[in-house]
Amino acid sequence: MDKHEYYRSVAARAPGFRSLLAAEFNYDWDLDWPDVESVLVSDLDEVSRAENLQYRDELNFLLQELPTDSDVDGFFKFVGTGLSPRVDLGQSARSWMLELRDRAARNVRSKAE
């Protein structure tokens, strides 16, 4: 299986996160949103517990399947996102995904109360 096929199979198991990257963070996302945090408040913090469970589980899967920064960068390129965590946030895409997973997990806990 080549890298393109591999990324396709991985993306198929993470439809919510793929949509976040490709739709919300499309190539001109910064025309629709003032900053990355605004997107995350809307798409993580203000959504249901079930949606946060999905994000958490998908990110857990992706972090296992994409163990290096290079793997995650390739996945971001495959998805066609306009977000560049290195440029937009000053951190690697993988470390940003770790933060998102932890944020979704916190939201799951807080929405259960």
DABELJO-V925707 format. One record per residue. N is the residue number from 1. PHI is phi in degrees with one decimal (NA if undefined). OMEGA is omega in whole degrees, 0 to 359 (none if undefined). BURIAL is b if it has 9 or more other C-alpha atoms within 8 Angstrom, else e. Layout:
# DABELJO-V925707
N,PHI,OMEGA,BURIAL
N,PHI,OMEGA,BURIAL
This chain:
# DABELJO-V925707
1,NA,179,e
2,-80.6,185,e
3,-59.6,181,e
4,-60.8,178,e
5,-64.1,179,e
6,-62.8,179,b
7,-61.3,177,b
8,-61.8,181,b
9,-68.2,178,e
10,-66.9,181,b
11,-61.7,180,b
12,-63.5,180,e
13,-92.3,179,e
14,-137.5,186,b
15,-64.5,180,e
16,-67.3,180,b
17,-69.0,177,b
18,-60.8,179,b
19,-63.6,178,b
20,-58.1,181,b
21,-67.4,188,b
22,-86.2,184,b
23,-95.7,180,e
24,-66.7,180,b
25,-99.6,177,b
26,-70.4,187,b
27,-65.2,178,e
28,-119.6,182,e
29,-54.5,184,b
30,-72.7,171,e
31,-83.3,181,e
32,-96.4,185,e
33,-128.7,179,b
34,-72.1,181,e
35,-166.4,181,e
36,-60.8,182,e
37,-58.4,179,e
38,-61.1,178,b
39,-64.8,183,b
40,-67.8,176,b
41,-61.6,181,b
42,-67.2,189,b
43,-96.3,176,b
44,-120.4,188,b
45,-70.4,185,b
46,-98.6,179,e
47,-104.6,186,b
48,-68.3,175,e
49,-60.2,180,b
50,-61.3,179,e
51,-67.3,177,b
52,-67.7,174,b
53,-59.8,179,b
54,-62.7,178,b
55,-58.6,181,b
56,-58.7,182,b
57,-67.0,178,e
58,-64.3,180,b
59,-67.7,174,b
60,-57.6,179,b
61,-60.4,182,b
62,-62.1,180,b
63,-65.5,175,b
64,-74.3,183,e
65,-78.1,183,e
66,-120.9,190,b
67,-76.2,182,e
68,-122.2,176,e
69,-58.3,180,b
70,-62.5,178,e
71,-61.6,181,b
72,-66.8,178,b
73,-59.4,177,b
74,-63.7,178,e
75,-64.1,178,b
76,-60.1,178,b
77,-64.4,179,e
78,-58.8,182,b
79,-66.8,179,b
80,82.6,180,b
81,-77.4,175,b
82,-93.1,179,b
83,-85.8,173,b
84,-124.2,182,b
85,-54.4,178,b
86,-63.3,181,b
87,-80.4,187,e
88,-78.9,185,e
89,-128.8,180,e
90,72.1,178,e
91,-147.5,180,b
92,-70.3,178,b
93,-61.7,181,b
94,-66.8,179,b
95,-66.9,176,e
96,-64.9,178,b
97,-62.8,176,b
98,-60.4,178,b
99,-63.4,179,e
100,-63.2,178,b
101,-59.4,180,b
102,-66.1,178,b
103,-65.6,178,b
104,-61.4,179,b
105,-63.4,177,b
106,-62.3,179,e
107,-63.9,177,b
108,-60.8,180,b
109,-64.4,184,e
110,-70.9,180,e
111,-81.2,179,e
112,-83.3,184,e
113,-79.3,none,e
